[in-house]
């Protein structure tokens, strides 16, 4: 393969050989607390880099014990990838089979441990069906694994039903799904958690039927064609930025800013606020490009562009967004791990949020409490209303990130936080003091200006959530390839080309997730190539019109609200019967 050729070339140029590490060697290193990832057949120990990584430590933690080649290559510049070479401590031979990272619940044996092995070594290399292992209670391998509260159900006789791969085992999977009766169909309600567990199994089963097989040959073929497509995209110049398009964008920004000042001078505060909101709406798209190094492809240059736009002009932290967004790109639509879908108590896009999951990003339990029960039951009605106020929450998150020192304090990005702090102070001086306080002569005028300018950005928040809220949030396990996971959890929005400036490239989310560093003005041209790739490998390419996409999102929110109602009724019955029931899984 091309990647292996590059590896040999790199190794030859440096005249350095690395020891071959076995799977057991790597497992014991991780068990000792080492941060080990696999990139291009090399074993990297990146403990020392964690606090220096500009994108935060969380994305790296989700790659521990995994082959991170595709994730590393698509999210980093060639220069950044080259700096990773100094963290190499060994190499592997043959295909790497992913471990479940510790941050996702994986357990690892030290070299001194024989392990509580319940199967022979050969079977240990063939874990149970991916995705049918709860990430909250699974292990690094099938060898020493505790029962999953979701996927290892117990029959009345007390024997554990374990779901496994293969024709005969598929029957077991069917039994496990059908063994938990639906609350709606049953005469007497069953345990509410059992109902939610059945929904989880059903969701996984549907995905396993809809998407390509998770067997090694199929996934390897998808990865190989995905990498070949990347080479074709590069050869066709689609990574090259169209600076003329940014000149057009800049003229649009200038016009909106000028109109905002003109209407402000005329005391037409509603129209002035509208123009400022439209300006912020447009600026976010370029900040997004800069955050992905999609403009100049230089880390510091694009970061400064992003800080000027997000912090100085918008009052938001680009650093907070990067820390959040990098994790989102690694574990897209994972209820426990993706902060972009963790909006409790306001929204739950999966019934799994009804079990009070623990967020590995925020490092806290997302409680399904009394407030959540009320809001989730109404979420399909409240969706657009909440989106009107989304920008206010971003101020809170930005200041939390900057004040609490969540930004990198060392490494190449050490000074970014200080520039961002200056940018946010500058924003509140020109916006809060200069315009809202000094330039508007009444409290009502100030209220109208502030609310309209912030509410106009609501379509942006709808756009951001649109591409993921209605897509799969099921976990198919560590054997699923990166491109398949991205296409399974992301949809594109179809629109005429003349409307692209309204969507700002975010309508091509699936393509963007496959290749985040492609400049947004080239995404439409890339779309045809990605569609061909999807047809070739048999992965469904989700493409909806804007209205139909919104219907899908509202439908998903309504469905989860319905499941919340079922759970509530079930718990009421069990409380009356004295059963109690367990309301939470952590």
C-alpha positions in Angstrom: 0.0 0.0 0.0 1.0 3.6 -0.5 1.1 4.3 3.2 3.5 1.4 3.8 5.7 2.7 1.0 5.9 6.1 2.6 6.7 4.4 5.9 9.7 2.5 4.4 10.9 5.7 2.6 10.7 7.6 5.9 12.5 4.9 7.8 15.2 4.6 5.2 15.8 8.4 5.1 16.3 8.5 8.8 18.5 5.4 8.9 16.7 4.3 12.0 15.1 1.0 12.8 12.4 0.5 15.4 11.7 -2.7 17.4 8.6 -4.7 16.4 6.1 -4.5 19.2 3.5 -7.2 19.7 -0.1 -6.6 20.5 0.6 -7.8 24.1 3.5 -5.4 24.4 1.3 -2.4 23.4 -1.5 -3.5 25.7 0.9 -3.6 28.7 2.2 -0.1 27.8 -1.3 1.3 27.8 -2.1 -0.6 31.1 0.9 1.3 32.6 -0.7 4.6 31.7 1.2 5.3 28.4 -0.6 7.1 25.6 0.0 4.8 22.7 -1.4 5.3 19.1 -0.6 3.6 15.8 0.1 5.8 12.8 1.3 4.4 9.4 2.5 1.1 11.0 4.5 2.9 13.7 3.9 2.9 17.4 3.8 6.4 18.9 4.1 7.2 22.6 2.7 10.7 22.9 2.5 11.2 26.6 4.8 14.2 26.4 2.8 15.8 23.7 -0.6 15.8 25.4 -0.2 19.1 27.1 1.3 20.7 24.0 -1.3 19.5 21.5 -3.1 22.7 20.2 -6.3 20.7 19.8 -6.4 19.5 23.4 -5.8 16.1 24.9 -9.2 14.6 24.4 -8.9 13.7 20.7 -5.7 11.9 21.4 -7.2 10.0 24.3 -9.9 8.6 22.0 -7.2 7.2 19.7 -5.2 5.3 22.4 -4.7 1.7 21.3 -6.1 2.4 17.8 -4.8 2.8 14.3 -5.1 6.6 14.1 -3.6 6.9 10.6 -6.7 8.3 8.8 -7.7 10.6 11.7 -4.1 12.0 12.0 -3.7 12.5 8.2 -6.9 14.2 7.5 -6.8 16.6 10.5 -3.1 17.6 10.4 -0.8 19.4 8.0 2.2 17.6 6.5 4.5 19.6 8.9 2.5 18.5 11.9 2.6 14.9 10.9 6.4 15.2 10.4 6.8 16.4 14.0 5.1 13.2 15.2 8.0 11.1 14.0 10.1 11.9 17.1 7.4 10.1 19.3 7.9 6.8 17.5 9.0 4.0 19.9 8.3 0.9 17.7 6.5 -0.5 14.8 3.9 -3.2 14.1 3.8 -5.9 11.5 0.6 -6.7 9.7 -2.9 -5.3 10.2 -3.6 -3.7 13.6 -6.7 -4.7 15.4 -8.0 -1.8 17.5 -8.3 -1.8 21.2 -11.1 0.1 22.9 -9.4 3.2 24.4 -9.4 3.6 28.2 -11.4 6.9 28.0 -14.2 4.8 26.4 -14.0 2.1 29.0 -11.3 -0.2 27.7 -9.4 -2.3 30.2 -5.8 -3.4 29.7 -3.5 -6.0 31.3 0.0 -5.1 32.5 2.9 -7.3 31.4 2.9 -8.9 34.9 -0.8 -9.8 34.7 -1.8 -13.1 33.2 -5.2 -11.6 32.9 -8.5 -13.1 34.0 -8.8 -14.9 30.7 -12.1 -16.6 30.0 -11.2 -17.7 26.5 -8.1 -18.9 24.7 -5.7 -16.5 23.0 -7.0 -17.2 19.5 -10.5 -16.3 20.5 -9.2 -13.2 22.3 -8.0 -11.8 19.0 -11.6 -12.1 17.7 -13.7 -9.9 19.9 -17.5 -10.0 20.1 -19.6 -8.3 17.5 -18.4 -4.7 17.3 -21.0 -2.3 18.7 -22.7 -5.0 20.7 -20.3 -4.2 23.5 -21.3 -1.3 25.7 -18.6 1.3 25.7 -19.4 1.9 29.3 -18.5 -1.6 30.4 -16.3 -3.3 27.9 -12.6 -4.2 27.8 -9.7 -3.7 25.6 -10.2 -7.2 24.2 -12.6 -10.1 24.5 -10.2 -11.8 26.9 -11.1 -10.2 30.2 -14.5 -8.5 29.9 -17.1 -7.8 32.5 -20.8 -8.2 31.6 -22.3 -5.2 29.8 -25.4 -3.7 31.4 -26.8 -3.1 28.0 -25.8 -6.0 25.8 -25.3 -9.0 28.2 -28.9 -9.5 29.3 -29.8 -12.1 31.9 -32.5 -14.7 31.3 -35.0 -15.7 34.1 -32.8 -18.8 34.7 -29.9 -16.5 35.4 -27.7 -17.5 32.5 -26.1 -14.7 30.6 -27.1 -14.3 26.9 -24.0 -13.1 25.0 -24.4 -11.8 21.5 -21.8 -13.0 19.1 -20.8 -13.0 15.4 -21.8 -15.5 12.7 -24.9 -17.2 11.3 -25.8 -19.1 14.4 -25.0 -16.1 16.6 -27.2 -13.9 14.5 -30.0 -16.0 15.8 -28.9 -15.1 19.3 -28.9 -11.5 18.4 -32.5 -11.9 17.2 -33.5 -13.6 20.4 -31.9 -10.9 22.6 -33.8 -8.2 20.7 -37.1 -10.0 20.8 -36.7 -11.2 24.4 -37.3 -7.7 25.7 -40.9 -7.0 24.9 -42.1 -3.5 23.8 -43.8 -1.5 26.5 -46.3 -0.3 23.9 -47.3 -3.8 22.8 -47.2 -5.6 26.2 -50.3 -5.9 28.4 -48.1 -5.3 31.5 -45.2 -2.8 31.4 -41.6 -4.2 31.8 -38.6 -2.5 33.2 -38.0 0.9 31.5 -34.3 0.3 31.2 -34.9 -3.0 29.5 -37.0 -1.2 27.0 -34.2 1.4 26.3 -31.7 -1.5 26.0 -33.9 -3.1 23.4 -34.0 0.1 21.5 -30.2 0.3 21.5 -30.0 -3.3 20.2 -32.5 -2.5 17.5 -30.6 0.7 16.4 -27.4 -1.3 16.1 -29.1 -4.2 14.3 -30.6 -1.7 11.7 -27.2 -0.1 11.1 -25.5 -3.5 10.7 -28.0 -4.3 8.1 -27.9 -1.0 6.3 -24.1 -0.4 6.2 -21.2 -2.6 4.9 -20.1 -5.5 6.9 -17.6 -4.9 9.7 -15.4 -7.8 8.7 -11.7 -7.1 8.1 -11.7 -7.4 4.3 -14.6 -5.1 3.8 -13.4 -2.4 6.1 -9.8 -2.6 4.7 -11.2 -2.2 1.2 -13.2 0.9 2.3 -10.1 2.5 3.9 -7.9 1.8 0.8 -10.4 3.4 -1.5 -10.9 6.3 0.9 -7.2 7.0 0.8 -7.0 6.7 -3.0 -9.9 9.2 -3.2 -7.9 11.6 -1.1 -5.0 11.3 -3.5 -7.4 12.0 -6.4 -8.8 15.0 -4.6 -5.3 16.4 -4.0 -4.3 15.8 -7.6 -7.4 17.7 -8.9 -6.3 20.7 -6.8 -9.3 20.6 -4.5 -7.1 21.3 -1.4 -6.0 24.6 -3.0 -7.8 27.7 -1.6 -9.9 29.9 -3.9 -8.8 33.3 -2.7 -11.1 35.0 -5.2 -14.0 33.5 -3.4 -12.8 35.0 -0.1 -12.6 38.4 -1.9 -16.3 38.0 -2.6 -16.9 37.0 1.0 -15.0 40.1 2.3 -17.1 42.4 0.1 -20.3 40.8 1.6 -19.0 41.4 5.1 -18.1 45.0 4.3 -21.6 45.7 2.9 -23.3 44.2 6.0 -21.1 46.1 8.4 -21.7 49.4 6.5 -25.5 48.8 6.5 -25.4 48.1 10.2 -23.7 51.4 10.9 -26.0 53.3 8.5 -29.2 52.0 10.1 -27.7 52.5 13.6 -27.1 56.2 12.6 -30.7 56.4 11.4 -31.9 54.8 14.7 -33.4 51.9 12.8 -32.2 49.6 15.5 -34.1 46.5 14.4 -32.6 46.7 10.8 -29.2 47.5 12.2 -29.3 44.5 14.5 -30.4 42.3 11.6 -27.4 43.4 9.6 -25.0 42.7 12.4 -26.6 39.3 13.0 -26.3 38.5 9.3 -22.6 39.6 9.5 -21.9 37.3 12.4 -23.7 34.5 10.6 -21.5 34.9 7.5 -18.2 35.4 9.5 -18.6 32.0 11.3 -18.2 30.2 8.1 -14.7 31.7 7.5 -13.8 31.1 11.1 -14.7 27.5 10.6 -12.4 27.4 7.6 -9.6 28.9 9.5 -10.1 26.5 12.4 -9.5 23.7 10.0 -6.5 25.4 8.4 -8.5 25.5 5.2 -7.4 29.0 4.1 -3.7 29.4 4.0 -3.0 25.9 5.4 -0.5 27.5 7.9 -1.4 26.7 11.5 -0.5 30.1 13.0 -1.8 32.2 10.1 -5.1 30.5 10.0 -5.4 30.6 13.8 -4.9 34.4 13.8 -7.5 34.8 11.1 -9.9 32.7 13.2 -9.1 34.7 16.4 -9.7 38.0 14.6 -13.1 36.8 13.2 -14.3 34.8 16.2 -12.9 36.7 19.2 -12.4 40.3 18.0 -15.4 40.6 15.8 -17.7 38.0 17.3 -16.9 37.7 21.0 -16.5 33.9 20.8 -13.4 31.8 21.5 -12.0 30.0 18.4 -9.8 28.0 20.9 -12.9 26.7 22.7 -14.4 25.8 19.4 -11.3 23.9 18.3 -11.1 21.9 21.5 -14.7 21.0 21.2 -14.8 20.5 17.5 -11.7 18.2 17.2 -13.3 15.7 19.6 -16.5 15.9 17.5 -14.6 15.0 14.4 -13.1 11.9 16.1 -16.1 10.5 17.8 -19.0 11.9 15.8 -22.5 11.4 17.2 -21.3 9.3 20.2 -23.7 10.0 23.0 -21.0 9.6 25.7 -18.2 11.3 23.9 -19.3 13.9 21.3 -19.9 17.3 22.9 -21.7 18.5 19.8 -24.7 16.3 20.6 -24.5 16.7 24.4 -27.2 19.3 25.1 -28.9 18.0 28.2 -31.3 19.0 29.7 -32.6 20.8 26.5 -32.1 18.1 23.8 -31.6 14.4 23.6 -31.1 13.0 20.1 -30.8 9.4 21.4 -32.9 7.4 23.9 -29.5 6.6 25.6 -29.4 10.1 27.1 -32.4 9.0 29.2 -30.1 6.8 31.2 -28.0 9.7 32.7 -24.8 9.0 30.7 -21.4 10.3 31.7 -19.8 12.7 29.3 -16.1 11.9 28.8 -15.6 15.4 27.3 -17.2 17.4 30.2 -16.2 14.7 32.7 -19.6 14.8 34.4 -22.9 13.0 34.5 -25.5 14.4 32.1 -28.4 13.9 34.5 -31.8 13.0 33.2 -33.4 14.9 36.1 -36.7 16.6 36.7 -35.8 19.6 34.4 -34.6 17.3 31.6 -37.8 15.2 31.8 -39.9 18.3 31.2 -37.7 19.8 28.5 -37.1 16.5 26.6 -40.8 15.7 26.5 -41.3 19.0 24.6 -38.0 19.2 22.7 -39.5 18.8 19.2 -41.7 21.9 20.0 -38.9 23.9 21.6 -36.1 23.1 19.1 -36.4 26.4 17.0 -37.1 28.5 20.1 -33.9 27.3 21.9 -31.9 27.8 18.7 -32.8 31.5 18.8 -30.8 31.9 22.0 -27.8 29.6 21.0 -25.3 32.5 20.7 -25.8 33.5 24.3 -24.7 30.1 25.4 -21.5 30.3 23.2 -20.4 33.4 25.2 -20.6 31.4 28.4 -18.7 28.5 27.0 -16.0 30.8 25.5 -15.3 32.6 28.7 -15.4 29.4 30.7 -12.7 28.1 28.4 -10.5 31.2 28.6 -10.9 31.9 32.3 -10.6 28.3 33.6 -7.4 27.9 31.5 -8.5 25.0 29.3 -6.4 26.4 26.5 -2.9 24.9 25.9 -0.4 26.6 28.1 2.6 25.1 26.4 3.6 24.2 22.8 3.0 26.1 19.6 -0.4 27.5 20.7 0.7 28.8 24.2 0.1 32.4 23.2 -3.3 32.0 21.5 -5.2 32.2 24.8 -3.7 35.6 25.5 -4.6 36.9 22.1 -8.1 35.5 22.5 -8.5 37.2 25.9 -7.5 40.5 24.3 -10.0 39.8 21.4 -12.9 39.2 23.7 -12.2 42.4 25.7 -12.0 44.3 22.5 -15.3 42.8 21.4 -17.2 43.9 24.5 -15.6 47.4 24.2 -16.8 48.0 20.6 -20.0 46.0 20.8 -21.1 46.3 24.4 -19.9 49.8 25.2 -19.5 51.5 21.8 -22.7 50.4 20.2 -25.2 49.0 22.7 -24.5 51.5 25.4 -23.2 54.6 23.7 -24.8 54.5 20.3 -28.4 53.5 21.2 -30.4 56.1 23.2 -33.1 53.9 24.9 -33.2 50.7 26.9 -35.9 49.4 24.5 -33.8 50.1 21.5 -30.9 48.3 23.2 -33.1 45.3 23.9 -34.4 45.2 20.3 -30.9 45.6 18.8 -29.3 42.9 21.0 -32.1 40.3 20.6 -32.5 40.7 16.9 -28.8 40.6 16.2 -28.4 37.4 18.2 -31.6 35.7 17.0 -30.7 36.3 13.3 -27.9 33.7 13.8 -30.4 31.0 14.7 -30.3 29.4 11.2 -26.6 28.8 11.7 -27.3 26.8 14.9 -30.0 24.9 13.0 -27.5 24.3 10.2 -24.9 22.9 12.6 -27.2 20.5 14.3 -29.1 19.5 11.1 -26.3 17.4 9.8 -26.0 15.2 12.8 -29.2 15.2 15.0 -31.1 12.9 12.7 -28.3 10.5 11.9 -27.2 7.3 13.7 -25.9 7.6 17.2 -25.2 3.9 17.6 -21.8 2.5 18.4 -20.7 -0.2 16.0 -17.4 -0.8 17.8 -13.7 -0.5 17.2 -13.7 -2.5 13.9 -15.7 0.2 12.0 -13.5 2.3 9.7 -13.2 6.0 10.0 -14.9 6.8 6.7 -17.8 4.5 7.3 -18.3 6.0 10.8 -18.3 9.6 9.4 -20.8 8.8 6.6 -23.1 6.9 9.0 -23.3 9.8 11.5 -23.5 12.7 9.1 -25.9 14.0 6.4 -25.4 16.5 3.6 -28.1 19.1 2.8 -29.0 19.6 -0.9 -29.4 23.2 -2.1 -29.0 25.1 -5.4 -25.5 26.5 -5.9 -26.6 30.1 -5.7 -27.7 29.5 -2.1 -24.3 28.2 -1.0 -23.4 31.5 0.7 -26.4 31.1 3.1 -25.2 27.6 4.2 -21.5 28.5 4.1 -20.2 25.1 3.2 -21.8 23.5 6.2 -24.4 21.8 3.9 -21.6 19.5 2.8 -21.0 18.2 6.3 -20.5 14.5 5.3 -17.8 15.5 2.7 -16.3 17.9 5.3 -16.1 15.1 7.9 -14.3 12.8 5.4 -11.8 15.6 4.4 -12.0 18.5 6.9 -9.1 20.5 5.4 -10.6 20.9 2.0 -11.5 24.6 1.5 -15.3 25.0 1.6 -15.5 26.7 -1.8 -14.3 23.4 -3.3 -16.7 21.1 -1.4 -19.4 21.2 -4.1 -16.8 20.0 -6.7 -15.7 17.3 -4.2 -19.3 16.1 -3.8 -19.4 14.1 -7.0 -16.2 12.3 -6.2 -17.5 11.3 -2.7 -20.8 10.1 -4.2 -18.9 7.9 -6.6 -16.9 6.6 -3.6 -20.0 5.8 -1.6 -21.6 4.0 -4.6 -18.4 2.0 -5.0 -18.1 0.8 -1.4 -21.8 0.5 -0.7 -22.1 3.1 2.0 -25.4 5.1 1.8 -24.8 8.8 1.2 -27.3 10.8 3.2 -28.5 13.8 1.2 -31.7 15.7 2.2 -33.2 19.0 1.1 -33.2 21.7 3.8 -36.9 21.2 4.6 -36.7 17.4 4.6 -33.6 17.5 6.7 -35.4 19.7 9.3 -38.3 17.2 9.2 -35.9 14.4 10.0 -34.5 16.3 12.9 -37.9 17.1 14.4 -38.9 13.5 13.8 -35.9 12.2 15.7 -36.5 14.7 18.6 -40.2 13.7 18.7 -39.3 10.0 18.8 -36.9 10.4 21.7 -39.6 12.5 23.5 -42.0 9.6 23.0 -39.5 7.1 24.4 -39.1 9.4 27.4 -42.8 9.3 28.0 -42.8 5.5 27.8 -40.0 5.4 30.3 -41.8 7.7 32.6 -45.0 5.6 32.5 -43.1 2.5 33.1 -41.3 3.9 36.2 -44.6 5.2 37.6 -46.1 1.7 37.4 -43.0 0.1 38.9 -43.0 2.6 41.8 -46.7 1.8 42.5 -46.0 -1.9 42.5 -43.0 -1.3 44.8 -40.5 -2.5 42.2 -38.5 0.7 42.3 -36.6 0.1 39.2 -33.2 1.6 38.4 -33.6 5.0 36.9 -30.0 5.5 36.0 -27.1 3.8 34.3 -23.7 5.5 34.7 
